[in-house]
Amino acid sequence: MAEKSHLHYALLNMGASGGSAVLKIILGFVSRTIFIQILGTELLGLNGLLTSILVTLSLAEMGIGNAIVYSLYHPVSTGNWTVVKSIMKLYRTVYRVLAGIVLVIGLALIPFLPLIAGKPIENLTLYYCILLFNSVVSYLLTYNRSLIIANERNYIVVTVDFLSYLATVLLQIFTLFFWKNYACYLLLQVVFTIMGNIVLTIIVKKNYYEKFDKIKTARIPEPIITKLKRNVIGTFANKVGDVVVNGTGNILISMFISLVTVGLYSNYQLVIYSVQTVMFNVSSAMTSTIGNIVAVNKDGEDGIKLFFKHQFMNYTMIFFASACILGSLPYFIQLWIGGKYLMPNYVIIMMVEIFVINSLRHTCLVFLDAYGLAYEQRLKPFLEAVLNLSLSLILLVIFKMGILSILISSAITSFFVATVYEAYVVFHFGFKKNVILFYKRYFRIILEVSLNLSIVYFITHTLRIFNLNDMLLFLLSLALSFVTTLIIYLLFNLKNGEFKQLYKQVIRQFKRS
C-alpha cells in the first residue's frame, strides 16, 4: 500500500506540475505579446534586467527552502510532529531575518541602477522598488509550503501558485490595455504573491496544525541540525553558481551590448525556458517521493534503478523537445512577433545546446535534493561561477564576440563543471557506486540527441526556399521536427528495456483513465 501511495502522489504531482507549467506558458506568451505591442522592446528588456538583479538578490535565501524540505522528510514520514513543529518554527524565524536582509541589500543597490541599465530610464527606481518589495514579501509566509511538499502534496502548492499566476496575468493584461502603465503591471505581482502565500498558510493550518498545535516544540535532534547546516552551506554555494551562470547574463548583455538585445534575447529565453520549466516540473515532482523512499531505504542498488528510470524519462522529453525547438523556434518567433525580432541562427543553435546540457542535469539535480547532498557539492558552484564569469568577460571585452560570449561560457561551464561534479556526487556519495556507470549512458544519450538534432536542422532549415506564409512555415517545421524525431527515437529505443517498461506504464495509465 505504501508503494502504491508513493506512486499515486508521484503521478499526481507530475501531472499537476506539468499541466500547470503548460498553461503558464500559454498565458506567458499572451501576456508577453500584449506587453511588447503596448510597452515596447526596451521596457521588455528592462523587465528582464530587473528580474535578473532580483534573482541575484535571492542569494540571501541561501537555498534554505530545499534544505528544510529535506530535513522534514523523515519526521513527516514517521509522524514525529514535535520535530516537525520545531523545524517549522526555526524556518519561520530564519525567513523573517532574510526578508530584512534582502530589503537592506536591495535598497543599497538603488544608486547603481542607471549604471547597470546602461542608460537613464524614467521611473527606474520606482519599478525596481516594486519588484524588490515583491521579493521581500515572498519570504514572510513561504515557509508553510515546505510542509506540504515534504508530505508529497506538491500538487496543492502547484495549484495555488497557478491560480495566483492566472489572476495576476489576467489583471495585468487588463491593466496594459486600459492604463498602459508598467508600475501598475508590477504592483499586481505583489498583490497576488501575498494572496498566494496567505492561501497556502490557511491550507497548512487547516490540514496540519491540529497534528502539532497543542504539543510543545522540542530541541531539534543533533543529527538533523548537523545535516541541515551542511545542506544550507551546500545549497547556498549552489545558489551562487546558479545566479552567476543564469542570473548575470542579461546584466552583462545590458552593460556591454544593449538593453534592446536583452529584449530580443529574452523572447528566445521565454520559449526555451518555458519548455525547460515544464520538463523540470515533471521530473522534479518526483523529488519528495524519492526523498521519502530514501528516508526509510538506503539501498544503493534501488537508488540506481530509480535513477536510470528517471533518466530515461528525462531523455525522452529532451529528445523530442530539443528537436522541436531547434526546428521551429525561428518560424515561431517570426509568426508570433515578426521578422524584426529574429536573431542569427547560431544563437538558436547555442541556446538549444545549452538546453540539452542543462536538461540532462535534471535527473542528477532531483537525486541530489532527494538524498540531501547539497553540502557534498559545495565547491562546484564556485568553480562554475568563476569559470563562467571569467569566460564571459574575456569573450565580451577582448574578443568582442557579443551575445555569443554569454552562450559559449554557459555551455562550457554547464558541461565541464556542473554535469561532471553533480554526477560524481550522486554516484559516489548517494549510491556508493563508480560514476562510470553514469557516463556509459550519458555519452550514448548525447550522441543520439546530437544526431537527431543535426538531421532535424537540415530538414527544417531548408523550408525557407519555399514561398510559404508564416503560419504554414511554423506548422510544417513543427510537424517535420516531430515526425523525424519520432522515427529516429523508435529506431534507437524499440529494443530498449526501459522504453518497453515506460510504454507499458503509459498504456496501463491510459486504460485506467
PyMOL commands that set and color helices and strands:
alter all, ss='L'
color gray80, all
select helices_A, chain A and resi 2-39+41-61+64-78+81-108+110-117+124-138+144-150+154-178+182-207+209-212+222-247+249-256+259-284+287-296+300-336+339-341+345-360+362-370+375-377+380-398+403-431+436-460+463-465+470-493+497-512
alter helices_A, ss='H'
color red, helices_A
deselect
rebuild
show_as cartoon
